[in-house]
Amino acid sequence: MKGKRITERQRATFLAEYAACGSLTRAAGAAGVSRAWVYNERDRNADFAAELEEAHSIACDHLMAEARRRAVDGVEEPVFYQGVQCGSVQRYSDKLLAMLLKGLMPEVFRERIETRHTGADGGTLRIVEEIIVEAE
């Protein structure tokens, strides 16, 4: 799209679609612009770069809300018996819940790995650092 001017409507359409779906490719297609135009415009136009960052933040918020919904509220799944739906069950995602907790409260939920090094026969390990400066 070198040299081609993008209308304000295309720009607005792109930003709205990107905020809604989080996909540059899909948003660019909806606006009738190329992904290359998006990257070029971001690099040359600080206002667009800020708008793109805001749209990205909104897209992330949408995904976070969906992850929370699936983890906490769950999703209703049909139950079948002999090919006929006989009810439904609410399913929750423990994996999503764990990821949300790790992301929002890493000080409590981060994984801790403890490494211990010992010397010969389980004794104390002595570490010696040597700094060598070469003369010119």
C-alpha positions in Angstrom: 0.0 0.0 0.0 2.9 2.3 -0.6 1.8 5.8 -1.5 -1.9 4.9 -1.0 -3.7 7.1 1.4 -5.9 5.4 4.0 -9.2 7.0 4.8 -10.1 8.0 8.4 -12.9 5.5 8.1 -10.5 2.7 7.3 -8.3 3.7 10.2 -11.2 3.8 12.6 -12.5 0.5 11.3 -9.1 -1.1 11.7 -8.7 0.1 15.3 -12.2 -0.9 16.3 -11.9 -4.3 14.8 -8.5 -4.9 16.4 -9.8 -3.9 19.8 -12.6 -6.3 19.4 -10.7 -9.4 18.0 -7.0 -8.9 18.8 -6.0 -10.1 15.3 -4.0 -7.6 13.1 -4.7 -9.7 10.0 -8.5 -9.9 10.6 -8.7 -6.2 11.5 -6.6 -5.1 8.5 -8.8 -7.2 6.2 -12.0 -5.7 7.7 -10.6 -2.2 7.0 -9.2 -3.0 3.6 -5.6 -2.2 4.5 -2.5 -4.4 4.6 -0.6 -5.6 7.7 2.4 -3.8 6.2 0.5 -0.5 6.3 -0.3 -1.1 9.9 3.4 -1.6 10.8 4.5 1.3 8.7 1.9 3.7 10.1 2.8 2.6 13.6 6.5 3.3 13.0 5.9 6.7 11.4 2.9 8.1 13.3 3.1 8.4 17.1 -0.6 9.1 17.4 -1.5 5.9 15.5 1.1 4.0 17.6 -0.7 5.2 20.7 -4.1 4.3 19.3 -2.8 0.8 18.3 -1.5 0.3 21.8 -4.8 1.2 23.3 -6.7 -1.1 20.9 -4.2 -3.9 21.9 -4.9 -3.2 25.6 -8.7 -3.4 25.0 -8.2 -6.7 23.1 -6.2 -8.1 26.0 -9.0 -7.0 28.4 -11.5 -8.9 26.3 -9.4 -12.1 26.4 -8.8 -11.7 30.1 -12.6 -11.4 30.7 -13.2 -14.5 28.6 -10.6 -16.5 30.4 -12.1 -15.4 33.8 -15.6 -16.4 32.6 -14.4 -19.9 31.6 -12.4 -20.3 34.8 -14.8 -18.9 37.4 -18.3 -18.9 35.8 -17.7 -22.0 33.7 -19.4 -23.0 30.4 -22.4 -25.2 30.0 -21.7 -28.4 28.1 -24.5 -30.7 26.9 -24.6 -34.3 28.2 -25.7 -37.0 25.8 -27.0 -40.5 26.5 -27.4 -42.9 23.5 -27.1 -40.0 21.1 -29.8 -37.9 22.8 -29.1 -34.8 24.9 -30.3 -35.6 28.4 -29.0 -32.6 30.3 -26.0 -30.4 30.7 -23.1 -29.9 33.1 -21.2 -26.7 34.0 -17.4 -27.1 33.3 -14.7 -24.9 34.8 -11.1 -24.5 33.8 -8.7 -25.0 36.6 -5.8 -24.4 34.2 -7.1 -21.0 33.3 -7.8 -20.1 36.9 -4.2 -21.1 37.8 -2.8 -19.0 35.0 -5.0 -16.0 36.0 -3.8 -16.3 39.6 -0.2 -16.5 38.6 -0.5 -13.5 36.3 -2.5 -11.3 38.7 -0.8 -12.3 42.0 2.7 -13.7 41.1 4.0 -12.9 44.6 1.7 -15.6 46.0 1.2 -18.0 43.1 4.5 -18.0 41.2 6.4 -21.3 40.9 9.4 -21.5 43.1 12.4 -23.5 42.2 15.0 -24.0 44.9 18.5 -25.0 43.8 21.2 -26.1 46.2 24.7 -26.8 45.3 27.1 -28.7 47.5 30.8 -29.4 47.4 32.6 -32.7 47.7 30.9 -35.1 50.2 28.0 -32.8 50.6 30.1 -30.1 52.1 30.0 -26.4 51.4 30.6 -25.3 47.8 33.3 -22.6 47.5 32.9 -20.3 44.5 35.9 -18.3 43.5 35.5 -15.5 41.0 38.6 -14.2 39.2 38.7 -11.0 37.3 41.4 -10.9 34.6 42.3 -7.6 33.1 44.6 -7.8 30.1 47.2 -5.1 29.8 47.4 -3.4 26.4 
